[in-house]
Amino acid sequence: MSYDVIVVGLGGVGSAAAAALARRGQLVLGLDQYPPAHDQGASHGETRIVRKTYFEGASYVPLLVRSYALWQELGLLTRTGGLFLGAEDSRVLAGSLATAVAHDLAHEVLDAADVTRRFPAMTPPAGTVALYEADAGVVSPEAAVRAQLDRAAVAGADLRHGEQVLGWSTTSAGVRVETSAATYEAGALVLAPGRWATSLLADLDLPLRVEPRVMHWFDPPGGAAAFAPDRFPVWIWERSDGTAPYGVPAVAGPSGGVKAAVHHSPVRPPADWSAADLGDLLAPLLPGLGSSVVRSVDCTYTLTPSEDPFVGRHPGCDRVLVACGFSGHGFKLTPVLGEVLADLVVDGSTRYDLDFLSPTRPAP
Ligand SMILES: Cc1cc2nc3c(=O)[nH]c(=O)nc-3n(C[C@H](O)[C@H](O)[C@H](O)COP(=O)(O)OP(=O)(O)OC[C@H]3O[C@@H](n4cnc5c(N)ncnc54)[C@H](O)[C@@H]3O)c2cc1C
């Protein structure tokens, strides 16, 4: 059987692409080596932060604004507000503020005392400045992947899990994909293989670095009430040594507890922080968090040198689209990435400027 499009990888990005393509009338085959919403890639762990103010760069904002609207349409966003904290010249604070100003995004700037007045569980050290984004919130990655797969299936996509893609090649009419079970042909191919891009896209020799991360769910000694979503926001805190932990409120989920983790650190590999080390690191900011945890879970970042993902056409073949290297900040973008990849396959173009994400962009 021949398809219009094959989507390889049905994680955060691929599930959204399969849904968007099927909803545009494409005959889609979606392939994944694992079951839906599995925990072997990068799209598990109960929560992902969604925000529009973006220290990673103003070029993301048009994509983020559209993605935010799509999260609302999907009914999957829990709006909690978000605090992005650091010294005045830190990347997290200054970068978030620059994008908010450049794109006229609603925000407030708070000093350390304001933060504690508004969110009593949080006591930033004096001199800390915070940007508060009321629209920020969380989505569940597992629920989002399942919802996108459902939408894809309802729109007619043929979704096959437990089937590993062994290789792909181009043909005169499009592409051929060989799996552990069969060989398929299609007019186009979307490769969204997460950390496995290092093998499925080995021909591109993309500068990808796969790094472990650990998510911890803390069990605050005084209870989690002070960390409830109506009185505690999502947050990212850049410390003076550049270490950037983050966390989310105690939203309902299988783990219970208050989630926190290390996003980046120039001084020590982020996965080396034990729960107790992270509790110590966070004690000045969150004195009620404690250091005992109910659960810790491994995950992986696939990082590019600039931490901007690779999204666009495969340089060797127009009919092959590539989306990988999301560098620990891609989940919030998945709904819009689905639309963008569908536009590129069906229309041949997208209204978004994706040059900064091009797989062929010069190294930074
Ligand atoms: C701990 C952690 C916290 C994060 N926090 C945030 C956050 O707060 N906000 C945010 O926006 N982002 C966050 N991210 C980043 C975000 O979750 C990822 O960027 C996103 O999930 C990546 O999705 P993906 O589709 O590229 O990868 P994945 O979801 O891993 O999907 C790739 C899929 O491809 C399949 N696959 C690969 N190779 C093959 C093959 N050969 N055959 C068949 N199937 C194959 C895999 O099985 C997998 O299902 C975080 C990531 C981690 C790890």
The ligand as a Gaussian input file, in Angstrom:
#p B3LYP/6-31G(d) Opt

LIG

0 1
 C       13.116000      16.277000      31.455000
 C       12.609000      17.101000      30.303000
 C       11.903000      18.266000      30.559000
 C       11.444000      19.047000      29.510000
 N       10.716000      20.163000      29.796000
 C       10.173000      20.873000      28.784000
 C        9.297000      21.946000      29.072000
 O        9.013000      22.236000      30.245000
 N        8.741000      22.621000      28.032000
 C        9.018000      22.301000      26.745000
 O        8.505000      22.971000      25.836000
 N        9.840000      21.266000      26.433000
 C       10.402000      20.551000      27.426000
 N       11.196000      19.477000      27.146000
 C       11.512000      19.157000      25.758000
 C       10.441000      18.377000      25.071000
 O        9.807000      17.469000      25.929000
 C       11.055000      17.660000      23.870000
 O       11.679000      18.641000      23.071000
 C       10.008000      16.953000      23.041000
 O        9.290000      16.058000      23.833000
 C       10.714000      16.212000      21.915000
 O        9.753000      15.517000      21.169000
 P       10.238000      14.601000      19.962000
 O        9.019000      14.214000      19.230000
 O       11.345000      15.285000      19.218000
 O       10.926000      13.332000      20.665000
 P       10.219000      12.050000      21.309000
 O        8.970000      12.449000      21.997000
 O       11.281000      11.343000      22.065000
 O        9.757000      11.197000      20.057000
 C       10.614000      10.560000      19.164000
 C        9.915000       9.292000      18.735000
 O       10.574000       8.728000      17.632000
 C       10.506000       7.333000      17.754000
 N       11.565000       6.733000      16.954000
 C       12.843000       7.144000      16.874000
 N       13.549000       6.356000      16.061000
 C       12.686000       5.424000      15.582000
 C       12.828000       4.332000      14.704000
 N       13.988000       4.023000      14.133000
 N       11.738000       3.585000      14.428000
 C       10.538000       3.885000      15.006000
 N       10.354000       4.889000      15.847000
 C       11.411000       5.668000      16.139000
 C       10.717000       7.115000      19.251000
 O       10.302000       5.841000      19.693000
 C        9.910000       8.258000      19.839000
 O        8.571000       7.866000      20.138000
 C       11.696000      18.671000      28.172000
 C       12.392000      17.488000      27.912000
 C       12.836000      16.699000      28.965000
 C       13.574000      15.431000      28.664000

